[in-house]
Amino acid sequence: MDWCGTDEIVAEGRVLSSDPNELVQLSPLGSDAMKIIIDISRKPDAFLWRPTLRLTCIGEVEGEIVAWPVTRVVLHNVDHLEKEDNEVTLNYFVTNI
């Protein structure tokens, strides 16, 4: 959902991590965010929570990885767990961010 406080759906995507030490655009994710890949932008002009010099809106980040506030992510359809090289990756489908 929109991070500005409205309940408007701005994108759909997949959660890649909630590890606070993960980096997104060279910044640590932190405990209040999730690392998400944006699959579909629903409101292209919605502002990113952590914009960069080249990326400022949801419409610019389809296929890109962004940080999004955990309180504004709605998780649906836990697909499966994958285990690769002793790392467990949770694959969630995020229908609303």
RODO-2510 file (C-alpha; in nm, 4 decimals, decimal comma):
residues 97
     n   res          X          Y          Z
     1     m     0,0000     0,0000     0,0000
     2     d     0,1012     0,3593    -0,0422
     3     w     0,3531     0,4523     0,2279
     4     c     0,1975     0,7982     0,2631
     5     g    -0,0773     0,6493     0,4795
     6     t    -0,3548     0,5871     0,2305
     7     d    -0,4742     0,2322     0,1738
     8     e    -0,4257     0,2705    -0,2002
     9     i    -0,2594    -0,0235    -0,3750
    10     v     0,0433     0,1052    -0,5633
    11     a     0,2168    -0,2163    -0,6786
    12     e     0,2392    -0,5947    -0,6741
    13     g     0,5592    -0,7876    -0,6233
    14     r     0,7548    -1,0484    -0,4257
    15     v     0,9330    -1,0294    -0,0923
    16     l     1,3008    -1,1144    -0,1240
    17     s     1,4072    -1,0553     0,2363
    18     s     1,3220    -0,9026     0,5701
    19     d     1,6777    -0,9356     0,7046
    20     p     1,7603    -0,5905     0,8479
    21     n     2,1234    -0,6280     0,7360
    22     e     2,0379    -0,6803     0,3667
    23     l     2,1335    -0,3936     0,1394
    24     v     1,8986    -0,2134    -0,0984
    25     q     2,0581     0,0570    -0,3122
    26     l     2,3678     0,0365    -0,0871
    27     s     2,1676     0,1107     0,2307
    28     p     2,0847    -0,1441     0,5027
    29     l     1,7220    -0,2546     0,4929
    30     g     1,6625    -0,1964     0,8648
    31     s     1,4075    -0,3576     1,0951
    32     d     1,1128    -0,1577     0,9626
    33     a     1,1330    -0,2647     0,5962
    34     m     1,1175    -0,5496     0,3470
    35     k     1,3270    -0,6014     0,0342
    36     i     1,0797    -0,6374    -0,2532
    37     i     1,0976    -0,6847    -0,6280
    38     i     0,8218    -0,4896    -0,8023
    39     d     0,6399    -0,6968    -1,0651
    40     i     0,3483    -0,4681    -1,1519
    41     s     0,3032    -0,0982    -1,0811
    42     r    -0,0607    -0,0131    -1,0178
    43     k    -0,0065     0,3572    -0,9489
    44     p     0,2995     0,4569    -1,1544
    45     d     0,3198     0,8091    -1,0102
    46     a     0,3274     0,6933    -0,6442
    47     f     0,6478     0,8045    -0,4759
    48     l     0,9031     0,5497    -0,3587
    49     w     0,9615     0,5185     0,0131
    50     r     1,3399     0,5417    -0,0368
    51     p     1,3964     0,7222    -0,3673
    52     t     1,7345     0,7459    -0,5380
    53     l     1,8743     1,0047    -0,7766
    54     r     1,7487     0,8041    -1,0745
    55     l     1,4405     0,6296    -0,9292
    56     t     1,1598     0,8254    -0,7615
    57     c     0,8252     0,6629    -0,8540
    58     i     0,6742     0,3135    -0,8578
    59     g     0,6348     0,3231    -1,2368
    60     e     1,0129     0,3484    -1,2726
    61     v     1,0890     0,0357    -1,0693
    62     e     0,9036    -0,2495    -1,2380
    63     g     1,1483    -0,5390    -1,2279
    64     e     1,3659    -0,3532    -0,9751
    65     i     1,4356    -0,4197    -0,6077
    66     v     1,3161    -0,1633    -0,3537
    67     a     1,2763    -0,1279     0,0215
    68     w     0,9203    -0,0827     0,1466
    69     p     0,7877    -0,0264     0,4999
    70     v     0,6804    -0,3549     0,6537
    71     t     0,3589    -0,1945     0,7857
    72     r     0,2539    -0,1149     0,4274
    73     v     0,3067    -0,4641     0,2812
    74     v     0,0218    -0,7150     0,2585
    75     l     0,1443    -1,0733     0,2161
    76     h    -0,0584    -1,3332     0,0298
    77     n     0,0071    -1,6816    -0,1089
    78     v     0,3228    -1,8159     0,0499
    79     d     0,4504    -2,0109    -0,2505
    80     h     0,7233    -2,2281    -0,1044
    81     l     1,0549    -2,2445     0,0712
    82     e     1,3693    -2,2839    -0,1347
    83     k     1,6941    -2,4021     0,0131
    84     e     2,0128    -2,3156    -0,1713
    85     d     2,3642    -2,3460    -0,0284
    86     n     2,2368    -2,3646     0,3303
    87     e     2,0303    -2,0458     0,2867
    88     v     1,6544    -2,0525     0,3145
    89     t     1,4678    -1,8064     0,0943
    90     l     1,1031    -1,7300     0,1633
    91     n     0,9054    -1,6640    -0,1526
    92     y     0,6007    -1,4537    -0,0798
    93     f     0,3738    -1,2975    -0,3339
    94     v     0,2973    -0,9440    -0,2301
    95     t    -0,0335    -0,8349    -0,3733
    96     n    -0,0440    -0,4890    -0,2246
    97     i     0,2322    -0,2460    -0,1396
***
